[in-house]
């Protein structure tokens, strides 16, 4: 959308729409806005690469329950990217 088109729409906006725009520009949450977060699922190798550890270590973390996983079909596991981030922020992979 061009700036000219955006300005035209803003000038023609209703007061309710202008209030929502003001909240967005102020960085406030808007009603009904939800952040689903990162919903990517990583393979075991991708998880290992992201953590900077070996694939075997990643399997051990999964086995011990230190790292959650999702079984997408029998014998095929994926690790949620959000779980990798949370695990790494705990500082247990240094």
N, C-alpha and C positions, 0 to 999 in steps of 0.2 A: 504494500500500500504506500502510495506516495505521501509526502508531508502535506501537500496541498489537499489531497483527498481526506486525510486525517483531520486537518484543521476544519474543513467544510463539515465533516460529520460532528466534530466537537461543537461547532457553532450552532448546529441544528439539534443537539442532544437535549433530552429532557432533563429536568432537575435531578431526578433519581440517577440517571446515567452519569451526570456530572459529579454527583456525590461519590459514586463508585470509582470514578476516575481519580477524584481527589484522594480517596483512601489508598488506591493503588500507588499513586505518586508519593504519598506520605509513607509508604512501606507498611501500611496496616493490612491485616488479613481481611479479605472480603468474605461475605457470607456465602456459604456453599462451596468455598474453595478448600479442597483437600489436597494434600501432597501425598501421592502414593509412594513417594520415595523411589529408591533404586530397586527395580524388580528384576534385574538381570540374574540369570542362573549361570554359574561358571562350572566348567568341567573340573575334574580333580587336578589336572595339569594346569589349567588356568588359575585355579585357586592357589596352587603351589607357587606358581610364578608371581602372583600378586603378593603373597606373603613372603616370598624370598626364601622358601624352604624347598626341600625335595618332595617328590610325589609320595614317597614312602612316609615321610613325616606327616604329610597331609592326611594320608590314610590312617595313621595312628591317632591323629587329632580327631578324626571322624569316629573311629572305633571307640575312643575313650569318652566321647561325648563333649569334648572341648569345643568342637566346631560342628554346628548343625548342618544337615544336608536334607535334600528332598529327593525321594526316589521317583523319577519320572516314568520309569517302567522297570520291570524286574531286572535287576543287575545293572541298572544305569542310574548313577547318582549325580546330582548337581548341588553346588554350594551357592546359596544366595549371596550376591555381592554385598548386601548390607551386613551379612554375618561376617564377611571378611573384614569389612571396615571396622565393625564393632570389636572383633577379635584383635585386630592390629592396634586399635586405640587403647586397649587394656595394657599393651606393652609386653605381652607374654611371648612375642615372636622375635624379640631382639637377640 
